[in-house]
Amino acid sequence: MMREIVYCLYGLVFRIMRIFPVKKNKALFFMIHDCKFQGNLRFVYEEWGKQCPDGERVVLSKKQMLSKDGKKGPKSPVRRLCGLLQFAIEVPYHWETAEYVFLNDNFLPMRFMPVPEEKKVYQLFHGAGAFKRFGLDTEPDPLVRKYVLLGNKRQVRYICTTAEHIVPIYTGAFGVDSELIDPNGIPLMDFYFDEKRKKKALKTLYRKHPEFQGKKMLLYAPTFRTEPSENDLLMVRFDAERLLRELGDAYCLAVRFHPQKPPRMQELPEGCVNVTSYFDVRGLYVASEALITDYSCSAVEYALLRKPVYLYAYDLDSFDRGFAWDYRGMPGGIASDMEELIRQLKSPACGMANTDYILKEHFDSPEGGVSERLVRQIEEERN
């Protein structure tokens, strides 16, 4: 009840901010999901600057405003209060004065916000494809489901995904009509077809982590588990020391946990580096020889590099979020223990079989130019 009252009052602030006029070509890029401003929002932000150089671009991050921790430890009470006021006032102001709003996740207060007239709200999401079930298809809280469903129906005018047959999955996950879903690609795909971007990302990574240079780097990027106790088992069930011993000195291992729910863990063995806090996951993708994951949509993005993807799913039978496609049908196989994973890693054909299958199942047209097309489409619709 209290949550509903707070959201209702917050929606009232948005209504008050309508006293300010909407600014032509102003775009708000609102990071609800913390992605270090490197995903779909960033690519559209950069393209918006090219095609609308006179337009105003505003970037806001929910985490930066409301997080209890800063770069150098816990925030002071004053800084936390300032962040709360910023969230309470600045977000509604920029939302209501922007002509376009771009999001990367569901925003629950939309249920109580005024219905836009000419404003366009674009849901760019933060994931690729539909590897596991997500959104409304996995939300157990009926109140949250209600907020997401009504908020999206009232506000969202566009959602992007990577293939036509994924559209029904997105209609269920977001609770919107299929006509609002564009299956012609997502903006972050542009990275994988831009050699300059990839070289720059690699150079930046090596400046931060010179220990990866000259090594065959494997990237382990599991998704989180719902229960904290299960999440804490991620590195207990993944024997990094054995893996590096079996593969030899030519290899090193980078570990990237889900940034919102990393496990509590002990020190990693030699040759293994925790890169969860590194700002650009795509730089890690480019630098790595192969990806090891479980149920993460990182596999969908990574497949665009045409490099091996290995699936280590020790808890497949108990994973509680389910799948949106035939996960068990991976032609390269799914490892349930370290012995099987190491065997597969020694056979690149297994990983490439998975990669080819992911590409086939998740992309109608694996190509770049998505951000340019989207911004051009917005301009044409406005004119």
Secondary structure as GFF3:
##gff-version 3
##sequence-region A 1 383
A	DSSP	alpha_helix	2	16	.	.	.	ID=ss1
A	DSSP	three_ten_helix	17	19	.	.	.	ID=ss2
A	DSSP	beta_strand	23	31	.	.	.	ID=ss3
A	DSSP	alpha_helix	40	51	.	.	.	ID=ss4
A	DSSP	beta_strand	57	61	.	.	.	ID=ss5
A	DSSP	alpha_helix	62	66	.	.	.	ID=ss6
A	DSSP	beta_strand	69	70	.	.	.	ID=ss7
A	DSSP	beta_strand	73	74	.	.	.	ID=ss8
A	DSSP	alpha_helix	77	85	.	.	.	ID=ss9
A	DSSP	pi_helix	86	90	.	.	.	ID=ss10
A	DSSP	alpha_helix	91	97	.	.	.	ID=ss11
A	DSSP	beta_strand	98	103	.	.	.	ID=ss12
A	DSSP	three_ten_helix	108	112	.	.	.	ID=ss13
A	DSSP	beta_strand	120	123	.	.	.	ID=ss14
A	DSSP	three_ten_helix	135	137	.	.	.	ID=ss15
A	DSSP	alpha_helix	142	155	.	.	.	ID=ss16
A	DSSP	beta_strand	156	160	.	.	.	ID=ss17
A	DSSP	three_ten_helix	164	166	.	.	.	ID=ss18
A	DSSP	alpha_helix	167	174	.	.	.	ID=ss19
A	DSSP	three_ten_helix	178	180	.	.	.	ID=ss20
A	DSSP	beta_strand	181	182	.	.	.	ID=ss21
A	DSSP	three_ten_helix	187	193	.	.	.	ID=ss22
A	DSSP	alpha_helix	195	208	.	.	.	ID=ss23
A	DSSP	three_ten_helix	210	212	.	.	.	ID=ss24
A	DSSP	beta_strand	216	220	.	.	.	ID=ss25
A	DSSP	alpha_helix	228	231	.	.	.	ID=ss26
A	DSSP	alpha_helix	234	237	.	.	.	ID=ss27
A	DSSP	alpha_helix	240	247	.	.	.	ID=ss28
A	DSSP	beta_strand	251	255	.	.	.	ID=ss29
A	DSSP	beta_strand	272	274	.	.	.	ID=ss30
A	DSSP	alpha_helix	281	287	.	.	.	ID=ss31
A	DSSP	beta_strand	290	293	.	.	.	ID=ss32
A	DSSP	alpha_helix	298	303	.	.	.	ID=ss33
A	DSSP	beta_strand	309	312	.	.	.	ID=ss34
A	DSSP	three_ten_helix	316	318	.	.	.	ID=ss35
A	DSSP	three_ten_helix	327	329	.	.	.	ID=ss36
A	DSSP	beta_strand	334	335	.	.	.	ID=ss37
A	DSSP	alpha_helix	338	345	.	.	.	ID=ss38
A	DSSP	alpha_helix	348	362	.	.	.	ID=ss39
A	DSSP	alpha_helix	370	382	.	.	.	ID=ss40
###
